């Protein structure tokens, strides 16, 4: 995942975009686990949330990007 993503004419680091998407996904997982009361089985909820975020970020960072999102580096 090298390069930038063109968002409305502004080039943004693809790592930043992946981190924002991963944060939204981690927040959704946290809300679902709270609603289902699954945090009863987790030893340290804050550490678990951080691990979910890191795993989600790694999965999103290694996913291929569509070519139309990548700007030309010319």
N, C-alpha and C positions, 0 to 999 in steps of 0.2 A: 504494500500500500504506500506507494511513493507518489507524490504529486499533490495537486490542489484540485478542489472542486469549485466549479463556477456557479455561484449563487447570485443571481440578479446582477451579473457583471463584476462581482467581487470574488476574488479567489480566496478560498478558505482552506486551511490545512485539512487533509482528509482524516487525520488523527483526531482533530477537534470534532468533526462531524460524527465520526464513529463513537467518540466518547459521549456526545450528547444523546445519540441513539441508544447507547448502552445504558446511560443513566435513566432514560425513560423506561427501558425494559426492566431494569433493576427495581425501579420504583413500582412498576406494575406487579412484579413478583412479590415485592414486600407487601403491597396492599392485599394481594390474593392470599398470601400466607397469614396475614393478620386476620383477614375475614374468615379463613378456614381454621383459625386457631392452631396453626402448625408450629408456631414459635414455642409451644410447650416442649417440643422435642429438640430444640436447638439450645446448645449450651451457652453460646455467647451471640445474641442476635446482631449486635453491631459488627462483629467480625464476620458473621455469616453474610450480612448485607454487603460488606466490602468485597468478600470473595465472589458473590454473585455478580457484582459490578465488574470486577476484573475478568472473570470468565466471559461475561457477555461482551466486554470490550475486545477481548482477544478473538472471539468468534466473529464479531463484526469486522474487525480490522483485517482478518485474513480472508474475508469473503470478497470475491471479485466485484469490481465496480462496473456499472454499465458505461460504455464508451461515451455516451452523450453527456454524462455528468462530468467527465474529465475535460478540462480545457486544453486547448492546444498550447504547447510550450514553445511556440515559434516566436 
